[in-house]
Amino acid sequence: MAVNIIDSIIFNSDYDAKEIRDVFDETKVVESWLLFEATLAEVQAELGIIPKDAAKEISSKASLEYVKMHRIAELYSKTKLASVATIRALAEVCENNAGEYLHYGSCTPELFENTLAYRIKKAMEIYENDLLKLQRTLNQLAKKHRKTMMVDRSHGQQALPTTFGFIVATWSDEISRHVERFRESRKRILKGTIKGAVGNYSSHYAISGSKCLEMEKMVLDRLGLESNPINLRRHMERLGELMTLFTLLAMTFEKIADDVMNQQRNEIGELEEPFDSSSQIGSSTMPQKRNPVRLEAIQAWCKKIRSNAYAFTDTHMKEAHDITGFYMEDLIIPETCVLVKLVLNNANFIFENLVVHTQAMRRNLEQSNGLVMTEALMIALTKKTGKKETAHHIIHMAAMEAYEKGTAFNEYVLHFPGIKKYFTQEELNEVLNPENYLGLTDACIDHVLNKTPM
């Protein structure tokens, strides 16, 4: 029976993150433990550290076809150490005493930390692909709407004219930085270690001398991990960096979700997340509701991601090692990885199917009757008079009066002292045309489109 909503039968369609579940599912975790033990034995045999026949037997039996989950659970209930339970369960199915060579010179943290990094590597590859997919979608949207006029807002108020394509390009640009962070951080996060109990190679060196260095590199290479020149198990900062990456992702997607939700408000009506009107219900009592449930979910998940990251980065290993870190890793990393995947899945779905109401964007832009063009008029007046502060004062007075009197600004300024004597009506029409005040909007969009992998 599910306790966490992530595992709920009822809400399964909301929490479907199969690719990441397949990485962190309990059976996949145990399979990665068995893979590590098999890889370690194979490399040790290649280097003449253990018999080749023993390694062959270990490798052939290191799967859940032979090692049963219930047996590991039985052994764990007595040993209270999952590594030993797994090793003993594998040793039991190995013939000809091959199990005696299992885990030779290794220790529990090597088993758990290397396989965790192995799983994180798979997860990061999935996230990078999701982010690149989202970039492509956003770029197509930015290209399509590069000329779609709308008003940009600040402090909940109309600010200046822009295009929807420009807004989307800013989202794409931010996503591109997350891709860069994921790629650049791999060299720090995806590290492994096979250096013995306290990280100084004591056991491995006693067994195989300087071969232990080659052994470590060979095993980690096969797991797709990089080695570190000295013990890294005393510190969890590399996993803290992963959680920090997730925090930054959450910041971005909560912001984007909030922006789209604001534009979906009935009073604005410029954007809508996809809504299946044939079957989807927004309210049990108000039939008209088209609630932005995916956007709201993204915001909730992003808050949880950040709170998980805070809890994780508030943890450290005591002395050479203790189990506190393992508990935090087991509790927080899989759940957070699932939540990140859910955010990315829903973001991709929303933007692939985003409803854009271009007429509402134009209507809202024109709603102010020219007030959003006060900056443009101030600059034009400054260029006429050479007095910027005076121009600001004059335009501010005109804007406030027009607003408070309920008069259209673009008509009010035609007769306003300090303005009318400097402009013909044709000049004012040009200055107050939003399409003439977009600066380098197109160039900025092109920069994003051209720099992003397509």
ABEGO torsion letter per residue (X at the ends): XBABAAABAAAAAAABBAAAAAAABAAAAAAAAAAAAAAAAAAAAAAGABBAAAAAAAAAABBAAABBAAAAAAAAAAAGBAAAAAAAAAAAABBGGAAAABGBGBBAAAAAAAAAAAAAAAAAAAAAAAAAAAAAAAAAAAAAAAABBBBBBBGGBBBBBBBAAAAAAAAAAAAAAAAAAAAAAAAAABBBBBAEAAGAGAAAAAAAEAAAAAAAAAAAAAAGBBBBABBAAABAAAAAAAAAAAAAAAAAAAAAAAAAAAAABAAAGABBBBBBAAABBABAABAABBBBAAAAAAAAAAAAAAAAAAAAAABBBBEABBAAAAAAAAAAAAAAAAAAAAAAAAAAAAAAABBBBAAAAAAAAAAAGGAAAAAAAAAAAAAAAGBAAAAAAAAAAAAAAAAAAGBBAAAAAAABBGAAAABBAAAAAAAABAAABAEAAAAAAAAAAAABBX
